[in-house]
Structures are given as C-alpha cells and as structure tokens.
Amino acid sequence: MPASLHQAIEDQLEAPYEFAVPSTTPAVEGAPTLRLEITDLLANAGGMYGGPKIVQLHGTLERPGKPVAQFTAQREMFIYFGLPRSTCSMVGQVTYALGTDIAKWLSRPIDGARLGDRP
C-alpha cells in the first residue's frame, strides 16, 4: 500500500511539487518534505463481501522557512462495482482517492486540515 499511495500522489502532483522521491538525498536537500504515516488500515479479505475498506493517514509537510503543516485523512469504500471485486482493487481505489486529496492539499496546505471523507 505505501507504494500505491506514493504513485497515486506522484501521478497528480503539480508545481512546485512535481517530483516525488522516496527519501531525502543530497540532490534534493532543502526541498519540501511530506511525511506520511498510515495510522489505520481495515481491509478484510473477501472483496466487497469482506466489509468496508478503510485507510487513515497522518501527513506532515515541512518547508524551509515556513511553519510545519499537518493533515489527517480518511477514505473508505463499502460497495465496489468495478472488476475485479477484490480487496486489493478496493484498497487501490481508496488509496488513489487519498492521493487526489493529498495532491490538492499540497497546492494550498492548511495546517490541521481533514481530508477525504473524514468527518
């Protein structure tokens, strides 16, 4: 799931966050850093018959010379009409939606934001 989330965010990034790297290297020293923590994951086997698929995240954006901005995010899926109807495909859909939420947040990061379908 971490690789899927990384790809979902990277697919939708726009300037100034057009490039994503998995870890800090000397070539990107001083660049903004987004740290993501998967805080909860519910993905029972059985596809749509295995119950809801829920992913919760906490993100922290560190930018040189600016205050740290954080967010929490959650997406869930109960019914899935696509094929295949597997748990993996459902979690993939949830992950891609979270990637969309995060990419939008990066364009205007607001500290304490709640992303996704989180109340």
KESETI-313095 format. One line per 5 residues: their letters; for each residue x, y, z of C-alpha. Coordinates in steps of 0.05 Angstrom, whole numbers, plus 32768, in hexadecimal, padded with zeros to 4 digits. Each point is the difference from the previous one (the first is absolute). Example, Ala and Ser with C-alpha at 12.3 -4.5 7.8 and 13.67 -1.06 7.14 Angstrom:
# residues 2
as = 80F6:7FA6:809C  801B:8045:7FF3 .
This chain:
# residues 119
mpasl = 8000:8000:8000  8037:8034:800D  8019:7FF8:7FB8  7FB9:8007:7FE5  7FF5:803F:8029 .
hqaie = 8042:801D:7FE9  7FEE:7FF3:7FB8  7FB9:801D:8009  801D:8041:801B  8038:8005:7FCE .
dqlea = 7FCF:7FF6:7FC5  7FDB:803F:8015  8036:802F:8018  8006:8045:7FE3  8035:8037:8009 .
pyefa = 8023:800B:802F  7FFA:7FB7:8014  8008:7FE0:7FBB  8032:7FCC:8016  7FFB:7FCF:8039 .
vpstt = 803A:7FD8:801C  7FF9:7FC8:8034  8037:801C:802D  802C:803D:8009  8040:8002:7FD7 .
paveg = 8035:8036:7FF9  7FE2:8013:7FBC  7FBF:8016:8021  801C:801C:8041  7FD4:803A:8018 .
aptlr = 7FC4:7FED:7FD6  7FBB:7FFB:8020  7FF6:7FBD:8022  7FBE:7FDC:8007  7FFF:7FC8:8034 .
leitd = 7FC5:7FD0:7FFF  7FED:7FD0:8037  7FCA:7FCB:7FF6  7FDC:8005:8042  7FCA:7FCC:7FF3 .
llana = 7FEF:7FCE:7FCA  7FC4:7FD2:7FFC  8000:7FD2:7FC5  7FE2:7FBC:8010  8004:7FCB:7FCA .
ggmyg = 7FC3:7FF1:7FD6  7FFB:803E:7FD5  7FBE:8024:8007  7FE6:7FC5:8029  8037:8009:8033 .
gpkiv = 7FE5:8041:801B  8019:8048:7FF8  8046:8012:7FEB  801A:803C:8028  8042:8024:7FFD .
qlhgt = 8014:8037:8031  803E:802C:7FF9  8025:8037:8024  802C:802E:7FD6  8034:8034:8011 .
lerpg = 801C:8032:7FCF  8042:8020:8012  8016:803C:7FD6  803F:8029:800B  7FEE:8043:8020 .
kpvaq = 7FB7:7FEF:800A  7FD9:7FE1:803A  7FF2:7FB6:7FFE  7FBB:7FEF:7FE4  7FDC:7FBF:8012 .
ftaqr = 7FC1:7FDC:7FEA  7FD8:7FC2:800F  7FDD:7FDA:7FC9  7FD0:7FC7:7FFA  7FDD:7FDD:7FC7 .
emfiy = 7FD4:7FC3:8001  7FDA:7FD5:7FD0  7FC6:7FD1:800D  7FE6:7FEE:7FBB  802B:7FF7:7FC2 .
fglpr = 7FE2:7FF5:7FBB  8041:7FFC:7FD9  8025:7FC0:7FED  8022:7FDD:801F  7FD9:8005:8041 .
stcsm = 803B:7FEE:802B  8018:801E:8041  803F:8018:7FDD  7FDA:8024:7FC9  7FD3:8021:8033 .
vgqvt = 803B:8017:802A  8020:8019:7FC0  7FC3:802C:7FF2  8001:801B:8047  804B:800E:7FFB .
yalgt = 7FFA:8024:7FBE  7FC8:802C:801C  802E:8011:803B  8037:8012:7FCF  7FD1:8031:7FDE .
diakw = 7FEE:801F:8043  8049:8008:8014  8015:801D:7FBC  7FC8:8035:8007  8015:800F:8047 .
lsrpi = 8048:800B:7FEA  7FE9:8038:7FD1  7FE6:8026:803E  8019:7FDE:8040  7FD6:8013:803C .
dgarl = 8018:7FE8:8044  7FCF:7FD2:8023  7FD9:7FEF:7FC1  7FD4:7FC3:7FFD  8001:7FDF:7FBC .
gdrp = 7FD5:7FCC:7FDD  7FBE:7FEA:801C  8017:800A:8047  7FCC:8025:802A .
